Amino acid sequence: MKTFDAVIAGGGLIGCAIALELSRTGLRVALFEAREPGREASWASAGILSPAPESSAMIAMVPLGQASMALYPDFIALVEENSGLPTGYRPKGTLQGLFSRHAKQELNTIIALHHGLGLKAEAISAAEARQLEPAISEEVEAAALRPDEASVDNRLLSAALLEAAKRGNAQISAASPVQSIWRENAHCRGVKLANGERISARHTIIAAGCFSSQISGAEEFAPVRPAKGQMLSLRCEAAKIERVLWSERIYLVPRNDGRILAGATVEHVGFDKTVTASGIHANLDAAIELVPSLAAARVEETWAGLRPDTPDHLPIIGPTDVEGLLIATGHFRSGVLLTPVTAKLIADYVAGMTPTLDCDRFSPMRFRSVASEAKATTPHL
């Protein structure tokens, strides 16, 4: 039987970052991925690094996002140095364009919210926005500039993280799905693979994205479901943008090689990754509204990915009441942003340290409590 200090189920950005972080402390680490590492949500993302909340439900996540943003420069340097590969990191800020005739009032609300949350944001006029990004539409009435935000090429980052983890002596196994946790009473002894093999480990980390709930024994702590997002890649010499651009309908993310990514829809349709005409039409229509010159763009690629969503749309990070079992999933639309801080938090828990960041809100035990309460109040027939 193979024995490790830590075993990780899931080979996306989160799983690979945890593998790298734990291997750097001298632990013997094994990672098992059901498919090809880095080819699910991590591959399909846009790579935006913004702690700004997209909805009121995500305000609780802002401090976590801020902490991860602070880690990102050193994280990128570590990954690139240890892998010898680029990550496409672009710390150039983001710009949100507003089209409404009430744009100035909306802008005041946005800026006040950001400042109240401790986020840096600047209100700028439409003219100032077009000085920074000449390609944006003349119909934009005002804009919010968030200069400290960034983006990264998530596909490059995935490849670099995987290589860095391998060079750090983490054992990576592709096409090796974890079927269940290996549990004995209140203790997790490791995992059971789909081929029947048992892997022994003192610490077991479930980081399999939206597939985490399909691992038997983990579902009560990780009730995640897939949230489909459709995206496309454009190339257009007439449309040059430097920053990530937002509107209410779309985000546009420039890459170092000249591509512009546009997305993304949010659809709860199970594990279906079909690219649809309606999804691509919605993305193209909104992209052209924000940057009109993209009407002449060449569509280079279309794809869909499955984000891991949770009932409260917040991530699940931390230990369970099963000794040795930790969860790191449910990052929804913020998986790339939260990769460094998630790896650090899990490493702290594994080391028996109390994290300096208050993470009670993200504990996997919040779902266990809800399930127990529901069971207790269900009448017996």
Protein Blocks (a to p, Z undefined) as FASTA:
>chain_A
ZZdfbdcedjbfklmmmmmmmmmnopacddddfblghilmmmmmnoiacfbdfbfklmmm
mmmmmmmmmmmmmmmmmmmmmnopaehiacebpadddfbfklmmmmmmmmmmmmmnopac
ddddfklmmmmmmmbcfklmbdcddfkbccddfklmmmmmmmmmmmnopacdehiacfbd
cdehjacfbdcdfkopacddfbdcdfehjmlmmpghjlmmmcccdddddddddddfklcc
fbdcddfkbccdddfkopacdddddddehjafbdcfklmmmmmmmmmmmmmmlmmpccfb
dcdddddddfkopacedddfbehiacdehkljmmmmmmmmmmmmmmmmmnopacfbdckl
mgcklmmmmmmmmmmmpccZZ
